Amino acid sequence: MISYEYPLSERVRTLLRLEDLYDRVDYFLAKSEAREHHVALLLIFEILEVSGRADLKSDLLQELERQKQALEILRDNPEVSETALDRILWEIDQASSRLFQASGKIGQELRENEWLMSIKQRTSIPGGVCEFDLPSYHYWLHQGAEQHRHDLQTWLTPFLPIRDAINIVLRLLRESGKTTAQTAYQGVYQQMMAGRVAQMLRIRLSRDYHCVPEISANKYALNIRFTTQEGVQRPKVSETDVEFELTFCNL
């Protein structure tokens, strides 16, 4: 099965983008080659840009508190595992505490690092980080994998409280929905929202279908077209029926 997630709010769109960036930086950080660590640094710069939203930290703190209050209500529910509930509440408390203690603007330490900002500025120029452009960076790239990992971890550390909070919020969001089986007849599926509120859609379909979903949604209707791509031709709507799983996620 292949899963596709479609955000229905700007906030969830930002969280999904950051989650993807964190996953990729972890991947390249674990590698050993200088070129791979160069990619890790570029991803940290992207995290710096995306997390620079002034209200991101306060939004996450408010959402964690809201989820904590909603979960506390379930404590007397016999169908809810008290152990599991205590675990997620502990995780929320820990994430909230770390996020609250992160003073100032997220990533301010990097913004005040003139050397890193000189590299970041050059990365916006195609081929702008050649050794003759940034000899000090060229020197750093030759310092070895352990030194690279130490420095990259140091530069990534200010963003870890954000990552912990995002992981919790997105996990709860993904677990909030009820999944239903649907069919897109001749590749097209439509559904009226009828007052339904959702922050994210999840679509899962078998890898046997050689098509991808194109999604458009608003508060009135959901439209999904499953399209196929053949060579350099423009995508076209699938001519066969497509069975898929649909989940509306909302906190």
KEVOVO-898276 format. One record per residue (C-alpha): residue number from 1; residue in one letter; x, y, z. Coordinates in steps of 0.05 Angstrom, whole numbers, plus 32768, in hexadecimal, padded with zeros to 4 digits. Example, Ala and Ser with C-alpha at 12.3 -4.5 7.8 and 13.67 -1.06 7.14 Angstrom:
2
(rec 1, 'A', (80F6, 7FA6, 809C))
(rec 2, 'S', (8111, 7FEB, 808F))
This chain:
251
(rec 1, 'M', (8000, 8000, 8000))
(rec 2, 'I', (8015, 8047, 7FF2))
(rec 3, 'S', (7FFD, 807F, 8020))
(rec 4, 'Y', (7FF0, 80C6, 800A))
(rec 5, 'E', (7FE1, 80FF, 803B))
(rec 6, 'Y', (7FC0, 8140, 8027))
(rec 7, 'P', (7FBE, 817A, 8059))
(rec 8, 'L', (7F7F, 81A3, 805C))
(rec 9, 'S', (7F9C, 81DC, 8085))
(rec 10, 'E', (7FDB, 8206, 8080))
(rec 11, 'R', (7FF1, 81F0, 80C6))
(rec 12, 'V', (7FEE, 81A6, 80B5))
(rec 13, 'R', (8012, 81B4, 8073))
(rec 14, 'T', (804B, 81D4, 809B))
(rec 15, 'L', (804E, 819A, 80CC))
(rec 16, 'L', (8052, 8166, 8094))
(rec 17, 'R', (8089, 818C, 8070))
(rec 18, 'L', (80B2, 8190, 80B0))
(rec 19, 'E', (80A6, 8146, 80BF))
(rec 20, 'D', (80C1, 8135, 807A))
(rec 21, 'L', (80FE, 8162, 8083))
(rec 22, 'Y', (810E, 8143, 80C7))
(rec 23, 'D', (8109, 80FD, 80AA))
(rec 24, 'R', (8138, 810E, 8071))
(rec 25, 'V', (816B, 8132, 809D))
(rec 26, 'D', (816E, 80F4, 80CB))
(rec 27, 'Y', (817B, 80C8, 808E))
(rec 28, 'F', (81B5, 80F2, 8073))
(rec 29, 'L', (81D1, 8100, 80B9))
(rec 30, 'A', (81DA, 80B5, 80C3))
(rec 31, 'K', (8204, 80AF, 8083))
(rec 32, 'S', (8250, 80B7, 8080))
(rec 33, 'E', (8260, 80DC, 8040))
(rec 34, 'A', (826E, 8127, 803F))
(rec 35, 'R', (823D, 8132, 8006))
(rec 36, 'E', (8206, 8110, 802F))
(rec 37, 'H', (8215, 813D, 806A))
(rec 38, 'H', (8212, 8179, 803B))
(rec 39, 'V', (81CB, 8164, 802B))
(rec 40, 'A', (81BC, 815D, 8076))
(rec 41, 'L', (81D3, 81A5, 8080))
(rec 42, 'L', (81A7, 81BE, 8047))
(rec 43, 'L', (816C, 819B, 8067))
(rec 44, 'I', (817B, 81BD, 80AA))
(rec 45, 'F', (8178, 81FF, 8084))
(rec 46, 'E', (8134, 81EC, 8068))
(rec 47, 'I', (811C, 81DA, 80AE))
(rec 48, 'L', (8134, 821E, 80C5))
(rec 49, 'E', (810A, 8240, 808F))
(rec 50, 'V', (80CA, 8217, 8098))
(rec 51, 'S', (80CC, 821A, 80E4))
(rec 52, 'G', (80D6, 8266, 80E2))
(rec 53, 'R', (808B, 8272, 80E6))
(rec 54, 'A', (8081, 82A0, 8121))
(rec 55, 'D', (8044, 827B, 813B))
(rec 56, 'L', (805C, 8233, 8131))
(rec 57, 'K', (8076, 822A, 8178))
(rec 58, 'S', (8037, 8247, 8199))
(rec 59, 'D', (800A, 821F, 816A))
(rec 60, 'L', (802C, 81DE, 817E))
(rec 61, 'L', (8029, 81EF, 81C9))
(rec 62, 'Q', (7FDF, 81FF, 81C4))
(rec 63, 'E', (7FD1, 81BF, 819C))
(rec 64, 'L', (7FF6, 8194, 81CE))
(rec 65, 'E', (7FD0, 81B2, 8208))
(rec 66, 'R', (7F8E, 81A8, 81E3))
(rec 67, 'Q', (7F9E, 815F, 81D6))
(rec 68, 'K', (7FB3, 8155, 821E))
(rec 69, 'Q', (7F70, 816F, 8237))
(rec 70, 'A', (7F4A, 8144, 8205))
(rec 71, 'L', (7F70, 8105, 8219))
(rec 72, 'E', (7F68, 8112, 8264))
(rec 73, 'I', (7F1D, 810B, 8259))
(rec 74, 'L', (7F28, 80C3, 8243))
(rec 75, 'R', (7F48, 80AE, 8284))
(rec 76, 'D', (7F07, 808F, 82A0))
(rec 77, 'N', (7EF6, 806C, 825F))
(rec 78, 'P', (7EFB, 8020, 826B))
(rec 79, 'E', (7F0B, 8015, 8221))
(rec 80, 'V', (7F4A, 8040, 8225))
(rec 81, 'S', (7F8C, 8023, 823D))
(rec 82, 'E', (7FA3, 804B, 8279))
(rec 83, 'T', (7FEB, 8038, 826B))
(rec 84, 'A', (7FE7, 8051, 8223))
(rec 85, 'L', (7FC3, 8090, 8239))
(rec 86, 'D', (7FF8, 809F, 826E))
(rec 87, 'R', (802E, 8094, 823A))
(rec 88, 'I', (8013, 80C6, 8207))
(rec 89, 'L', (8004, 80F9, 823D))
(rec 90, 'W', (804C, 80F2, 8256))
(rec 91, 'E', (8065, 80FC, 820F))
(rec 92, 'I', (803A, 813B, 8208))
(rec 93, 'D', (8054, 8157, 824A))
(rec 94, 'Q', (809C, 814A, 8236))
(rec 95, 'A', (8094, 8169, 81F1))
(rec 96, 'S', (806F, 81A6, 820C))
(rec 97, 'S', (80A5, 81B1, 8241))
(rec 98, 'R', (80DE, 81AD, 820E))
(rec 99, 'L', (80B9, 81DB, 81DE))
(rec 100, 'F', (80A9, 820D, 8215))
(rec 101, 'Q', (80F1, 820F, 822C))
(rec 102, 'A', (810A, 821E, 81E5))
(rec 103, 'S', (8113, 8269, 81EE))
(rec 104, 'G', (810F, 829B, 81B6))
(rec 105, 'K', (8103, 828D, 816D))
(rec 106, 'I', (810E, 8246, 8157))
(rec 107, 'G', (8153, 823F, 8137))
(rec 108, 'Q', (816B, 8283, 814D))
(rec 109, 'E', (81AF, 8265, 815D))
(rec 110, 'L', (81B9, 8253, 8115))
(rec 111, 'R', (81A2, 8297, 80FC))
(rec 112, 'E', (81D8, 82B6, 8127))
(rec 113, 'N', (820E, 8288, 810C))
(rec 114, 'E', (822E, 82B3, 80D6))
(rec 115, 'W', (8255, 8278, 80B8))
(rec 116, 'L', (8217, 824D, 80B0))
(rec 117, 'M', (81EF, 8288, 8094))
(rec 118, 'S', (8226, 8295, 8061))
(rec 119, 'I', (821E, 824C, 8049))
(rec 120, 'K', (81D3, 8252, 8049))
(rec 121, 'Q', (81D6, 8290, 801E))
(rec 122, 'R', (8203, 826E, 7FEB))
(rec 123, 'T', (81D6, 8230, 7FE7))
(rec 124, 'S', (81A1, 825B, 7FC5))
(rec 125, 'I', (81D2, 8264, 7F8A))
(rec 126, 'P', (81D7, 8229, 7F5A))
(rec 127, 'G', (821C, 820B, 7F66))
(rec 128, 'G', (8229, 8241, 7F9A))
(rec 129, 'V', (824D, 8215, 7FCD))
(rec 130, 'C', (828A, 8202, 7FA3))
(rec 131, 'E', (82CC, 8200, 7FC9))
(rec 132, 'F', (82E2, 8242, 7FAB))
(rec 133, 'D', (82A1, 8263, 7FC3))
(rec 134, 'L', (82A5, 8248, 800A))
(rec 135, 'P', (82EA, 822E, 801A))
(rec 136, 'S', (82DA, 822A, 8065))
(rec 137, 'Y', (829F, 81FD, 8056))
(rec 138, 'H', (82C9, 81D3, 8027))
(rec 139, 'Y', (82F9, 81CB, 8062))
(rec 140, 'W', (82C0, 81B6, 8090))
(rec 141, 'L', (82A8, 8182, 805E))
(rec 142, 'H', (82ED, 8160, 8064))
(rec 143, 'Q', (82EB, 815A, 80B0))
(rec 144, 'G', (82CE, 8114, 80B1))
(rec 145, 'A', (828A, 80F4, 80C0))
(rec 146, 'E', (828E, 80F8, 810C))
(rec 147, 'Q', (829C, 8142, 810C))
(rec 148, 'H', (8265, 814D, 80DA))
(rec 149, 'R', (8232, 8127, 8103))
(rec 150, 'H', (8246, 814C, 8143))
(rec 151, 'D', (823D, 8190, 8121))
(rec 152, 'L', (81FD, 817D, 80FD))
(rec 153, 'Q', (81DE, 8162, 813D))
(rec 154, 'T', (81F1, 81A3, 8160))
(rec 155, 'W', (81D0, 81CD, 8129))
(rec 156, 'L', (8192, 81A0, 8129))
(rec 157, 'T', (8189, 81A0, 8174))
(rec 158, 'P', (8161, 81E2, 8178))
(rec 159, 'F', (812C, 81C3, 814B))
(rec 160, 'L', (8122, 8182, 8172))
(rec 161, 'P', (80EB, 819D, 81A0))
(rec 162, 'I', (80C3, 81B0, 8162))
(rec 163, 'R', (80CD, 816A, 8145))
(rec 164, 'D', (80B6, 8148, 8185))
(rec 165, 'A', (8077, 8172, 8186))
(rec 166, 'I', (8069, 8167, 813C))
(rec 167, 'N', (8071, 811B, 8144))
(rec 168, 'I', (803C, 8119, 817B))
(rec 169, 'V', (800A, 8147, 8157))
(rec 170, 'L', (800F, 8122, 8115))
(rec 171, 'R', (800B, 80DE, 8137))
(rec 172, 'L', (7FCB, 80F2, 815A))
(rec 173, 'L', (7FB0, 8111, 811A))
(rec 174, 'R', (7FBD, 80D1, 80F2))
(rec 175, 'E', (7F9D, 80A6, 8127))
(rec 176, 'S', (7F5F, 80D2, 812C))
(rec 177, 'G', (7F3E, 80BD, 80EB))
(rec 178, 'K', (7F11, 8083, 80D8))
(rec 179, 'T', (7F25, 8060, 8098))
(rec 180, 'T', (7EF2, 804B, 8064))
(rec 181, 'A', (7EF8, 8024, 8023))
(rec 182, 'Q', (7EE7, 804C, 7FE5))
(rec 183, 'T', (7EE7, 8044, 7F99))
(rec 184, 'A', (7EF9, 8078, 7F65))
(rec 185, 'Y', (7ED1, 8064, 7F28))
(rec 186, 'Q', (7EFB, 806E, 7EE9))
(rec 187, 'G', (7F2D, 8091, 7F15))
(rec 188, 'V', (7EFF, 80C7, 7F31))
(rec 189, 'Y', (7EE4, 80CE, 7F78))
(rec 190, 'Q', (7EB8, 8105, 7F94))
(rec 191, 'Q', (7E9A, 810F, 7FD9))
(rec 192, 'M', (7E74, 8149, 7FF6))
(rec 193, 'M', (7E91, 8160, 8039))
(rec 194, 'A', (7E4C, 816E, 8056))
(rec 195, 'G', (7E68, 8193, 8092))
(rec 196, 'R', (7E9F, 8161, 809E))
(rec 197, 'V', (7EDD, 8182, 80BD))
(rec 198, 'A', (7F22, 8164, 80AE))
(rec 199, 'Q', (7F69, 817C, 80B3))
(rec 200, 'M', (7F89, 8146, 8088))
(rec 201, 'L', (7F75, 810F, 8057))
(rec 202, 'R', (7F98, 80CD, 8052))
(rec 203, 'I', (7F92, 80A1, 8015))
(rec 204, 'R', (7FAF, 805B, 8010))
(rec 205, 'L', (7FAD, 8030, 7FD2))
(rec 206, 'S', (7FCF, 7FF1, 7FB8))
(rec 207, 'R', (8011, 7FF7, 7F94))
(rec 208, 'D', (7FF0, 7FCE, 7F5D))
(rec 209, 'Y', (7FCC, 800D, 7F46))
(rec 210, 'H', (7FFB, 8033, 7F19))
(rec 211, 'C', (7FDD, 8077, 7F29))
(rec 212, 'V', (7FE1, 80AF, 7F5C))
(rec 213, 'P', (7FAA, 80D9, 7F7C))
(rec 214, 'E', (7FA1, 8122, 7F6B))
(rec 215, 'I', (7F79, 8140, 7FA4))
(rec 216, 'S', (7F52, 8180, 7FAA))
(rec 217, 'A', (7F26, 8190, 7FE6))
(rec 218, 'N', (7F02, 81C8, 8008))
(rec 219, 'K', (7ECB, 81CE, 803C))
(rec 220, 'Y', (7E97, 81BA, 8009))
(rec 221, 'A', (7EB3, 817F, 7FE2))
(rec 222, 'L', (7EEC, 814E, 7FD9))
(rec 223, 'N', (7F04, 813C, 7F93))
(rec 224, 'I', (7F38, 8107, 7F84))
(rec 225, 'R', (7F51, 80F5, 7F3F))
(rec 226, 'F', (7F7F, 80B9, 7F37))
(rec 227, 'T', (7FAE, 80C8, 7EFD))
(rec 228, 'T', (7FE1, 80A0, 7ED7))
(rec 229, 'Q', (8022, 80B8, 7EB9))
(rec 230, 'E', (803E, 8099, 7E79))
(rec 231, 'G', (8082, 80B2, 7E65))
(rec 232, 'V', (8085, 80FD, 7E58))
(rec 233, 'Q', (803B, 8103, 7E49))
(rec 234, 'R', (800C, 812B, 7E75))
(rec 235, 'P', (7FEB, 8103, 7EAD))
(rec 236, 'K', (7FA7, 80E8, 7E9C))
(rec 237, 'V', (7F6E, 80CE, 7EC7))
(rec 238, 'S', (7F6F, 8083, 7ED2))
(rec 239, 'E', (7F3D, 805E, 7EA7))
(rec 240, 'T', (7F34, 8026, 7EDA))
(rec 241, 'D', (7F11, 8026, 7F1E))
(rec 242, 'V', (7F40, 8032, 7F58))
(rec 243, 'E', (7F32, 8015, 7F9D))
(rec 244, 'F', (7F51, 803C, 7FD7))
(rec 245, 'E', (7F4D, 804B, 8021))
(rec 246, 'L', (7F38, 8091, 8037))
(rec 247, 'T', (7F42, 80AF, 807C))
(rec 248, 'F', (7F2B, 80F4, 8094))
(rec 249, 'C', (7F59, 810A, 80CC))
(rec 250, 'N', (7F47, 8140, 80FD))
(rec 251, 'L', (7F5D, 8153, 8144))
